[in-house]
Amino acid sequence: MSDSTGAPVDVLVVGPGAMGCLHAAMLAEAGVRTGLLDHRPERAARIDEQGIILERDGEQRTVRVRCSADAAQFAPARLTLVLVKAYDTEEAARHALPAIGDGGSVLTLQNGLGNYERIAEFVPAERVLAGTTTAGATLLGEGHVREAGQGFVRYGSPTGNFRRARETGSFLRAAGIDCEPASSVDDVLWSKAIVNAAVNPLTALTGLPNGRLVEIDALRQLMRAVVEEVADVARMSGAFVQEGIVRVVEAICAETAQNRSSMLQDISAGRRTEIDFINGEIARRAEAQGLDAPLCRMLTALVKGREEAASEA
């Protein structure tokens, strides 16, 4: 059993899903004072009792991590790492506030657009950091996670608070997480959004792993069209889009050929997806710029239809 009595932590991970459990285990195993915040007290107590079962590098081991539904148990946390689904961002930020306190930093590595803006409604913007990770993880059971791919984190401060960005990087590197600060957070977030908007809904709708999207010609052509549509919205929103972005997305599909995207996993498990915060948000931003994003609107509607069908099954 972990020591669940209250004590400050260096990093508080919010959300006991696949990514939350993976990062909490990696941080704790590296000796970083780590806490895991859950919104369900009963589950938190079980994870606190058993630890996190981590499958990584062909091995399985149990990592002891303090877990609680009471954020005050971890106060003050120097860094709060938000890894919940995008639709839970506001509630997660509100729940974590007692641990964040008056001085802690908050880093979101969530999918979708608009997360750091929503967190900044609860925490001063100069303390909010945002970024992306290429890490992959699969939740096999409560507090049981398998690493599906080593991650690289690109992150930064939307307000240019480089001191907080440097401290955050020290915590990530201590856990063996490769990371790199970015001068433009929005460029980083849009880059990930282009990939997610093209890959996630197509895998969710077809039930296919990433690699099949470049092997089936009709899907490859559709994916290319989605990439180009989202890239146009990104540019109009002021983001830099790298040259050859279509080839980049295709290469990612090939490199992660066997991966089942998070959206496909959600659909398969009958869970709500993040489609509203990826393709849906991109369509909304396109409209705000006087553009149309018909493919994003179509994919949003189709995935929401699949959600509805899964909920009625």
Buried (B, 14 or more C-beta within 10 A) or exposed (E): EBEBEBEBBBBBBBBBBBBBBBBBBBBBBBEBBBBBBBBEEEBBBBBBEBBBBBBBEEEEEEBBBBBBBBBEBBBBBBBBBBBBBBBBBEEBBEBBBBBBBEEBBBBBBBBBBBBBBBBBEBBEBBBBBBBBBBBBBBBEEBBBBBBBEBBEBBBBBBBEBEEBBEBBBEBBEBBEBBBEBBEBBBBBBBBBBBBBBBBBBBBBBEEBBBBBBBEBEEBBEBBBBBBBBBBBBBEBBEBEBEEEBBEBBBEBBEEBBEBBBBBBBBBEEEBBBBBBBBBBBBBBBBEEBEBEBEBBBBBBEBBBEBBEEBEEE
